[in-house]
Amino acid sequence: MARVVVDVMLKPEILDPQGKAVHDALPRLGFDGIASVRQGKRFELDVEGEVSQQRLEQLCELARTLLSNPVIEDFTVHVAPDTAR
């Protein structure tokens, strides 16, 4: 079994109010020197069997249609290195 990770982030041109709120709180918590913060989502999918190129393309389609909003979000899909077989 392999673990496939889908990371979803807002596109750079989209405002990120959650990231801004975290960024604004950092100095109050004693964390200085952070230029910006962007907040996103991470999905971990345990996939049965081998992750072929065709299967990876199917998972990209899953990410595009279900896990992300392609109008405002970008995503990446990769097999976690410690689970690849």
N, C-alpha and C positions, 0 to 999 in steps of 0.2 A: 504494500500500500504506500502511496506517495502523498505528500502534502503539497497542495498547490496554494500559493498565497496570492490574493488579489488586494492590491493597495489602491484606494480611491482617494483622490485629492481634488479640491476645487481648482478650476483653471486659474492661472495666475491673475487674470484680469477680473476675477470675481471677488468681491469683498468677502472677508472671512471674519464675521463678528466674534465667533468663539475664539479663534486664534488671537484676535485683538484683545479680548478680555483677559486671556492668559498672559499675553505679552505685557499688558498694563499692570497685572498683579505681580509680576516677577520682581521688580525693584522693592516693593513693599515686603516681599518675602526674603529679601537679601540676595537675590540672584541678579547680578549686573552683567552687562556686556552682551546681552542677547538682542540682536538687531531686529528680528521678527519671528513670529510663530504662525504656522499654518496648521490647522486641525484637519484630520482626515479619518478615513475608515479603513480597517484591515479585516479581510475575510480569510479564513483558513479552511480549505476544502480537502478532506481526506478522500482520495480517489482510489478506487479499486483497480488493481492491475497496473500495467505499465502506462506511463504518460507519453504517448506517441505525439508526433507533430500534429496529426489530425485531431487527437483528443485535446491538445493544447488550444487548437483553433476553436474547438467547440466550447472550451472553457472561456476563451476570449469573448465569444458570442454571448455566453451566459453573463459575463461581467458587463458587456455592453447593454444588454437588454433588461437585466434584472438587478444587478448590484450597483449600477451607476446611472447617473443622468448625463448622457453624453453632451447635452447642451451646456452644462455648467461644470462638469467634472471630467477629469482625465483618470485613466487607470493603468496599472501595470499588472501583468500576470507572470508568475515565475514558480518553478518547482523549488521547494525548500531543499537546500543541498544535503541536509542530513537524512532526508527521506527518499531521495531519488533512487530508483532501482532499475 
